[in-house]
Amino acid sequence: MWGAWKIMKFPFASFLMVLLAVLLVQQAAVSQVANEAVTANDAPTATDTIFPSIAVMDFSDPADLQDMEIGKGITEIITSMLVQDGRVVVIETDENPDDEENSTGHFDSAVAVKIGLMYGVDYVLTGTVTEFSRDGVTGSGYITSGEGSGERVVSNVEAYVRLDYMLIDTETGEAVLASSSSGEESGRGEMADPVAVEDMAVSIVFDSDEFRESAVGVATIEAVDNLMGEITGYFPLQCRIMAVSEEFIILDIGFASGIETGFEFDVYRVSEVLNSAGEVVWDNREIIGRLRVTELERTTAKAEILSGQGFAEDDICVISE
């Protein structure tokens, strides 16, 4: 009775509570519809940055190790290294929009152009893990000292990884880089029954210490490092000015990106060129000076001014050759 009396006594307050509940339900429904309506064309793009942007597609698995996600694991390593390097913007995409047409792992340049239009990326990196093997040759060995000395079963382990890849310019569809990289590792240790890659691939955890320290893990990292050398060599290292003082400049790059004290950067002032419709059709770069790195932290650097003046936050710095 008290609850009924209270609602009758305060009908306006009760009405407000009901109205609020209805509005919340409607807002939730609108949000759900909006989320379901998001398409690839609504995805975040790289058009707001002057840094080169890249989409890394999952590498195809080796022909003899299909559906074991080896290519996906190696792609995650490459993506992580590109992000840490900092000279390109890595844009996450959905799966290949033409998966059915490219199920063999052969990536059509027309698909790269389509991805460029969908996500606003400048380049697409794609490839295949053409070799991912580890062979173990068991034999007898003799341990001369230490605990367990005597004749033991040992093995020689040899691992080999090869990656074939292309870097495609999404504006032209041209493969600006088409190459391969490889890594190999051999070792000797106690392993009475060497396990073939075919037996362990389903349980590989690519970011685990166990994998990184294994022979095939070392070979994989070497192959990826060689690939990264080619990819990053194509893009000059860039950064932005974070802060300006009379005596020095702070940059948004540090030793995590591989730079060292003494590195020099040319500084550019970027201005947008618009057409009659107000659309940006060109980023005009004007060199305004040069800096030299004097101190480093993980993600920032302090630099002295070698030449130029009028530096400002967000000016672009490109490493000097």
PyMOL commands that set and color helices and strands:
alter all, ss='L'
color gray80, all
select helices_A, chain A and resi 2-9+11-37+40-42+70-85+99-102+109-119+197-203+209-213+215-234+255-257
alter helices_A, ss='H'
color red, helices_A
select strands_A, chain A and resi 53-56+89-90+123-143+150-169+175-189+238-244+249-251+264-274+280-296+301-308+316-319
alter strands_A, ss='S'
color yellow, strands_A
deselect
rebuild
show_as cartoon
